[in-house]
């Protein structure tokens, strides 16, 4: 009962505090550190801060990672501070694949087995590919997306294109495990399509634009429904000119 009361206190009261104060409160006790470091608290805190007029912008250069305050839509350069990436690599090798809920999904060029989930606010990270075979992620062939399911579990959808197959896999932050899903049947998705690496999240669906290599008119979007964890295809309307003629 006491733990439940403190959890409610943390989620309803402490989650309204700025990040720097939350970081200090983690030092109060083991219980405070546990509750204020939980995944649920992080999501609640992020959603409350998203409505705050004082937001932050993270900027990457080849020599530094800087965080600045965004006040009233304007960047406050004087408030900037530099942070370090928790994995030893040159900053020019870092690539942001997707971002959601204040969390970044990163990869490192020349390290095909690295797929890193990073929270810049706490500087905590997880390498999602530690126990998997080499080349689990291919920047040229694969696509990723971040989403939250109905149980507030942060998940990563990874679409792996290997030879003539597309293998969809989902990583759960709660269980820290991957599971394999079933992809669409009946078409040669792996060899005739390419996609950008980041899926777009809208109304509980992740969308992956999938242009056709040879025939643009055959392009479409691959959609992933978060609730049913199933895929379907969305056709892309052909464009028309001012006289109503279809463009190929």
Protein Blocks (a to p, Z undefined) as FASTA:
>chain_A
ZZmmmmmmmmmmmmmpcfklmmmmmmmpmmlmmmmmpmklmmmmmmmmmmpcbdcddddd
fkbccddddeehiacfklgccdddfbdcdfklpccfbdcehiacdddehiakbccdddfk
nopacdfklmgcehkbcfklmccdddddfkopacddddddehjaccdddddfklopacdd
dddehiafklmpccdfbdcdeehiacdddddfklmmlgccddddfklopacddddddddd
fkopacZZ
